[in-house]
Amino acid sequence: QVQLVESGGGLVQAGGSLRLSCAGSGRSLNQYAVGWFRQAPGKEREFVAAVPRSRSTIFNADSVQGRFTISGDNANNTVYLQMNNLKPEDTAVYYCAANSRQIGASRMSYEYDYWGQGTQVTVSS
């Protein structure tokens, strides 16, 4: 099985950028579809972005379309989430997750088998 570790979170002003990393160990991440999710205080976990095993396409939530980009780096066994033009409503704990059962990307958190511990992103206004 794969282990996932997120990094890159922090405090940023509105309009700023951050790049989150999801580093895999134990197995190659390109054997999994990978997704990013986030959870704000008092809210349910929500889908942010995902890539299939092939990394041929990306899927974004409407709320981050045009601002966030997910990408894979096979050489470093890492999946990134580049976040630009951040807004206060993007404040949340961000989690990456790996899906071993499907080739395609999924927006549904219950379809992911493995999860990282999360990294906090705080956007000030």
ABEGO torsion letter per residue (X at the ends): XBBBBBBGBEBBBBGBBBBBBBBBBGBBAAABBBBBBBBBBGBBBBBABBBBAAGABBBBBAAABGABBBBBBAAAGBBBBBBBGBBAAABBBBBBBBBAABABBBABAAABABBBAEBBBBBBX
